[in-house]
Amino acid sequence: MTVNLEVDEGVGTIRLARPPMNALDIATQDALRAVAEEAARRDDVRAVIVYGGEKVFAAGADIKEMQAMDYEAMAVRGKALQDSFTAVAAIPKPVVAAVTGYALGGGCELALCADIRIVADNAKLGQPEILLGLIPGAGGTQRLARLIGPSKAKDLIFTGRHVRAEEALAIGLVDKVVPADQVYAEARAWAERLARGPAVALRAAKEAVDAGLETDLTTGLAIERALFAGLFATEDRTTGMRSFVEEGPGKAKFR
């Protein structure tokens, strides 16, 4: 398998394993979707890390494979390509991308599917598809603009330039920059903390933010209100409030 799911103490690591650069060919895209859907449905996975290894996250699509495709082939394949990335974005649990080395093209688009991005100080990110006479096709034009705003997104997409870690942090493309040998450990610490949290409330929080961004404020508030009220029917809410009253804040142990 070119994509694996490793589960340990509530944390599922989706590991890309197609050396040397984790090029995202069709087989890898399909494997990514299957593994993401598995992580979404498994009760023993409470938080997720997407990781390409110590040297590289993913350097993009398999260009040789794409070169052989014509319009008809990509018109058929395009939705499956997007669906494989959307499966990661749709995981109803906290997801962190642990990025080392290159995250370009499809690699950058995959990182955009996470809730946060922790990157190595030597990482380079970008959407260089324009240099191939293309545009991003796995969500880059949409998720990147929503994350960093349309002007900054257009700069990266129009020029195809690579962004170093510090600039990526400054424009909001990534959330934390750490030494390269600490990337996975930092992502693991974040995931472990949330894996101990209230799973249903975390699911609701993610849904409220993501769904709210796709609509107007009034509708977003209605989404939030319904999810907020629904949590009053959960064991986690009972546990959290009882612990707060009896022990003080931050001491609840959720199942």
Buried (B, 14 or more C-beta within 10 A) or exposed (E): EBBEBEBEEBBBBBBBBBEEBBBBBBBBBBBBBBBBBBBBEEEEBBBBBBBBBEBBBBBBBBEEEBEEEEEEEEEEBEEEBBBBBBBBBBBBBBBBBBBBBBBBBBBBBBBBBBBBBBBBBBBBBBBBBBEBEBEBBBBBBBBBBBBBEEEBBEEBBEEBBBBBBEBBBEBEBBBBBBEBEBBBEBBBEBBBEBBBBBBBBBBBBBBBEBBBEEEEEEEBEEBBEEBEEEBEEBEBBEBBEEBEEEEEEEEBEBE
